[in-house]
Amino acid sequence: MRPRVALTYVLLRLAGWLPLRWLHVLGAGLGTMLWRLNGRERHHVEVNLQIVRPQLSDIERTRLTQACLRETGCGLLELGKVWGGGAQHALRLVREVRGEEHFTQALASGRGLIVAAPHLGCWELLNHWLGARTQLAILYRPPRQPHWETLLRRVRGSFAPEQIRADAGGVRALYRRLRAGGVVGILPDQQPRAGEGAFAPFFGIPAATMVLLPRLAARTQAIVLFGFMERLPCGAGFCLHWLEAPPELSNANLSQASIALNRGVASCVEQAFTQYQWTYKRWSMRPQADDPDLYRIPMAQLKEYCAGQYTPSRHSRAGRNPPGTEAV
């Protein structure tokens, strides 16, 4: 284990001894610092909130941005408890499970289960919960620096899922697992690579959307459930939510299925809005070649774009449509 990786592991282990409430207090302070530094994290949140909440005043959006950044800090620091304190100990923080009957029935059906877990709340704790109950496989992209993969495998502990690479061989492995009645976890809101997805509305604005999950569901007839770990206030723990997917998500028509996928993600987000990963550039890929880069244009132009009043000819082109990504 390289020195940087070893040091990170030691810090996680030390943080695992702290009460969750302390970690959340420190995390909220980190979020406040991110606000005051006025860096890219704050900018990305402000842009995303203008897209999904265009009706807010500037003051309202500022307050919501601050709340989202505080939750971002909490999410980072709580990993010390989830990863550093051991999986068994972390699972004691799950205080309530809502909709567990959907999960139980899906396992009993033997049809295979796709867990769609958005970047919402504490998705690493969801991995622990699933790993304690079933043989979970997750689709993932290896870290750019391979030595961090050793850390990820170690901190995920005894309930670590099988990690399947996001390549052709990995996709075939997912099909085999689902047809055998297994459980697969996928991040449904991860932006696909150019040419590997389709554009579908997400909070009313087209977003590059993965088509792998709908294809898996349509071809295997596996059940799809949305799941997320909501962070409870004052360090009280977490509440796991299970939601049924829109029935159109399994439609062989990828246009309808992609729309349903984003609708399912949005339904989850609305239940714990500030805990979504709003620092992620979810709308960075655009459907048209003359569409602007929403994360580079001034806020006044972004407001025009969200209101449908943006005219490319009036502004310099700042975006490019990734080739091979179709709009739906």
Buried (B, 14 or more C-beta within 10 A) or exposed (E): EEEEBEEBBEEBBEBBEBEBEBBBBBBBBBBBEBBEEEEEBBBBBBBBBBBBBBEBEEEEBBEBBBBBBBBBBBBBBBBBBBBBBBBEBBBEBBEEBEBEEBBEEBBEEEBBBBBBBBBBBBBBBBBBBBBBEBEBBBBBEEEEEEEBBBBBEBBBBEBBBBBBEBEEEBBEBBBEBBBEBBBBBBBBBBBBBBEBBBBBBBBEBBBBBBBBBBBBBBEBEBBBBBBBBBBBEEBEBBBBBBBBBBEBBBBEEBBBBBBBBBBBBBBBBEBBBBBBBBBBBBBBBBBEEBBBBBBEBEEEBBBBBBEEEBEBEEBEEBBBBBEEBBEB
